Amino acid sequence: MRTGHRTDPRIDNRLDTRRADGVPMRPLACERCAAEVLVRKSSWQQTSVQWTARATAACAERDAADGTGGTGSAFEGCRSLRDTIREAALRGRIEVVDPADPGPEPRTGREPGSLPDPRA
């Protein structure tokens, strides 16, 4: 046996939805095309997304990337899904694991530069 060589196989946990900290990946459907993926927000800066073949085929942006369901070229990511994940985290539908991370500023419900609602 060579020194420093492992005889036990390394475990590939990329597709394992169980996590050591107890926060599993959660199913979430894109608000644009309903492609359902598994998502885990470790922090506001880090998101893990697990695509299935079905979600890949359903994704409108992936399909638009090359016309073949995204299989023919590199796919940078789905903006609609990214927005869906952000909104789900803001609304508490998916957990953001890192409690020390303050996250984005809360939304006020109005566009910058607009006048406040006088009824508020």
PETAKA-V662486 format. One record per backbone hydrogen bond with DSSP energy under -0.5 kcal/mol. CO is the residue of the C=O (numbers start at 1). NH is the residue of the N-H. E is the energy in kcal/mol with one decimal. If there is no record, write none. Layout:
# PETAKA-V662486
co = <CO | CO>
nh = <NH | NH>
e = <E | E>
This chain:
# PETAKA-V662486
co = <2 | 4 | 10 | 11 | 13 | 15 | 17 | 19 | 22 | 26 | 28 | 30 | 35 | 35 | 37 | 38 | 39 | 40 | 40 | 41 | 42 | 46 | 46 | 48 | 49 | 50 | 52 | 53 | 54 | 55 | 59 | 60 | 61 | 62 | 63 | 63 | 68 | 74 | 77 | 78 | 79 | 80 | 81 | 82 | 83 | 84 | 85 | 86 | 87 | 88 | 88 | 89 | 95 | 95 | 97 | 98 | 100 | 111 | 117>
nh = <5 | 6 | 12 | 13 | 16 | 17 | 25 | 22 | 24 | 39 | 37 | 34 | 30 | 37 | 28 | 50 | 26 | 42 | 48 | 97 | 98 | 42 | 43 | 40 | 51 | 38 | 56 | 57 | 58 | 59 | 63 | 64 | 65 | 66 | 66 | 67 | 71 | 76 | 79 | 82 | 83 | 84 | 85 | 86 | 87 | 88 | 89 | 90 | 91 | 93 | 94 | 92 | 41 | 97 | 99 | 101 | 102 | 114 | 120>
e = <-1.3 | -0.5 | -0.5 | -0.9 | -0.9 | -0.6 | -1.1 | -1.7 | -0.8 | -3.0 | -2.4 | -1.9 | -2.2 | -0.6 | -2.5 | -2.8 | -3.2 | -0.8 | -3.0 | -2.9 | -1.8 | -1.2 | -1.6 | -2.0 | -0.6 | -2.0 | -2.6 | -2.1 | -1.6 | -1.6 | -2.1 | -2.0 | -1.3 | -0.8 | -0.6 | -2.5 | -0.6 | -0.6 | -0.7 | -2.5 | -2.4 | -2.2 | -2.8 | -2.3 | -2.5 | -2.4 | -2.3 | -2.6 | -2.3 | -2.4 | -1.2 | -0.9 | -0.8 | -0.7 | -1.0 | -1.1 | -0.6 | -1.9 | -1.6>
